Amino acid sequence: MEKTVDARGLACPQPVICTKKALEEYEGEELVTIVDNEVARDNVLRYVKSQNLIAEVEEKASDYYIRIHKPEYAGLEPQLTRERDYIIFMGNQYLGHGNDELGQVLTKSFFYTLTESDSLPAQIILINSAVKLACENSQVLQHLMDLEKRGVQILACGTCLDYYGIKEKLCVGSVSNMYTILEQVTLYPRVVTLP
């Protein structure tokens, strides 16, 4: 018998949190989470993958039915990429405090230097105005695209993109939520926070 979590109409990160709680409480073989938008679908799928579970998505009308299976090996800790044991957490489109023009120059220089580095992060998490860096007309957009091609996961806060009205302008990475961001910040042994 399956259990159903109806997360339609819930704002992120609620669909992920509801799914997590249901998985913790449910002993059955299959859980179905229903969401009504692509961002919630992708966030739930990302969480499911991080927990080493299996998911299948079925689209019905404008809803997504995510069937989550608990295989025998479920419960294993999420695996870190060994050679990439750190993430970068950035909350401002300008690097440092003070002059924004200088901060813009420093941001561009930082990401260029990062693309030339042999020690890449596993992820770059962008919140607040830093989400603008992953959108159209960003001076570091090409650097972020290059990093993504090299396996760096780019996560942009969905609430922040909505606040600035630029979600449709996102050109690199994926839309994330605070639950996933918190999970990632606590998962990796090193978090480099850029002011």
C-alpha positions in Angstrom: 0.0 0.0 0.0 1.2 3.5 -0.8 1.1 6.7 1.1 0.3 10.0 -0.6 1.6 13.5 0.3 -0.5 16.2 -1.4 1.9 19.2 -1.6 0.0 21.1 -4.3 -0.2 24.8 -3.6 2.6 24.7 -1.0 5.5 27.2 -1.3 9.0 25.9 -1.3 10.5 24.4 0.7 7.3 22.9 2.1 7.0 20.1 -0.5 10.4 18.8 0.4 9.9 19.1 4.1 6.5 17.2 3.8 8.2 14.5 1.8 11.0 14.2 4.3 8.6 13.9 7.2 6.5 11.3 5.4 9.5 9.2 4.5 10.7 9.3 8.1 7.3 8.1 9.4 6.2 5.7 6.7 7.4 2.1 6.7 5.8 1.1 3.4 7.4 0.4 0.1 6.2 3.5 -1.9 5.4 7.1 -1.2 3.8 9.4 -3.7 4.3 13.2 -3.4 2.0 15.3 -5.6 3.2 18.8 -6.6 1.8 21.4 -9.0 4.9 23.1 -10.4 8.2 22.2 -12.0 10.3 23.9 -9.3 8.7 21.8 -6.5 9.1 18.7 -8.6 12.8 19.3 -9.2 13.4 20.2 -5.5 11.7 17.0 -4.3 13.6 14.9 -6.9 16.9 16.5 -5.8 16.1 15.6 -2.2 15.1 12.0 -3.1 18.4 11.6 -5.0 20.4 13.0 -2.0 18.8 10.2 0.1 19.8 7.4 -2.3 16.1 6.7 -3.1 14.5 6.0 -6.4 11.8 8.2 -7.9 9.6 8.1 -11.0 7.6 11.1 -12.2 4.2 10.9 -13.8 2.5 14.0 -15.2 -1.3 14.2 -14.9 -2.9 17.4 -16.2 -0.9 20.1 -14.5 0.3 18.0 -11.6 3.4 15.9 -11.0 3.1 12.6 -9.2 6.5 11.6 -7.8 6.6 7.9 -6.8 9.4 7.3 -4.3 10.7 3.9 -3.6 12.8 2.8 -0.7 15.3 0.2 -2.0 17.1 -2.2 0.3 20.1 0.1 0.6 18.0 3.2 1.6 19.3 5.1 4.5 22.9 5.3 3.4 24.5 8.7 4.0 24.7 10.9 0.9 28.0 10.5 -0.8 30.4 13.5 -1.1 32.5 13.9 -4.1 35.9 13.2 -2.5 38.0 15.6 -4.4 35.5 18.4 -4.0 34.8 18.6 -0.2 33.8 22.3 -0.1 31.0 24.6 -1.4 30.9 28.3 -1.9 28.0 30.2 -0.3 27.5 33.7 -1.8 24.9 36.2 -0.6 25.7 39.4 -2.6 26.4 40.1 -6.3 29.3 42.3 -5.2 32.3 40.8 -3.5 33.2 42.5 -0.2 31.6 45.6 1.4 32.1 49.2 0.4 32.2 50.3 -3.1 29.8 48.4 -5.4 31.9 49.2 -8.5 35.0 47.7 -6.9 32.9 44.8 -5.6 31.8 44.0 -9.2 35.4 44.0 -10.4 36.4 41.7 -7.5 33.5 39.3 -8.2 34.4 39.0 -11.9 38.1 38.4 -10.9 37.2 35.8 -8.3 35.1 33.7 -10.7 37.6 34.0 -13.5 40.3 32.8 -11.1 38.1 30.0 -9.9 37.7 28.7 -13.5 41.5 28.6 -13.7 41.8 26.7 -10.4 42.4 22.9 -10.1 40.5 22.9 -6.8 36.9 23.4 -7.7 34.0 23.4 -5.2 31.2 20.8 -5.4 28.6 23.5 -5.4 28.1 27.3 -5.6 25.0 28.4 -3.7 23.6 31.8 -4.6 21.2 33.7 -2.3 19.9 37.2 -2.1 21.3 39.5 -4.8 23.9 36.9 -5.7 21.3 35.1 -7.7 21.6 37.8 -10.3 25.1 36.4 -11.2 23.4 33.4 -12.7 21.0 35.4 -14.8 21.0 37.2 -18.2 23.5 40.0 -18.6 25.7 38.9 -15.7 29.4 39.7 -16.1 30.3 36.3 -14.6 27.7 34.2 -16.5 30.2 32.6 -18.8 32.5 31.7 -15.9 29.5 30.1 -14.1 28.6 28.1 -17.2 32.2 27.0 -17.6 32.2 25.8 -13.9 29.0 24.0 -14.4 30.4 22.2 -17.5 33.3 21.1 -15.2 30.8 19.5 -12.7 30.2 22.3 -10.3 26.5 22.4 -9.3 25.1 25.9 -9.2 22.0 26.4 -6.9 20.0 29.7 -7.0 17.5 30.5 -4.2 14.0 30.4 -5.7 12.6 32.8 -3.1 15.4 35.3 -4.0 14.8 34.9 -7.8 11.1 35.6 -7.2 11.8 38.6 -5.0 13.9 40.2 -7.7 11.4 39.1 -10.5 14.2 37.3 -12.5 13.4 33.6 -12.2 12.7 33.4 -16.0 16.1 35.0 -16.6 18.1 32.3 -14.9 20.6 31.0 -17.4 22.8 28.6 -15.5 22.2 26.2 -12.6 19.0 25.3 -11.0 16.3 26.9 -8.8 16.6 25.7 -5.2 15.0 26.2 -1.9 16.1 26.9 1.7 15.7 23.3 2.8 18.1 22.0 0.1 20.5 25.0 0.8 20.6 24.2 4.5 21.1 20.5 3.8 24.0 21.2 1.5 25.6 23.7 3.9 25.6 21.2 6.7 26.6 18.2 4.5 30.0 19.5 3.3 32.9 19.8 5.7 34.0 23.2 4.4 31.7 26.1 3.4 33.5 29.2 2.0 31.2 32.2 2.6 31.8 35.2 0.4 30.6 38.5 1.8 
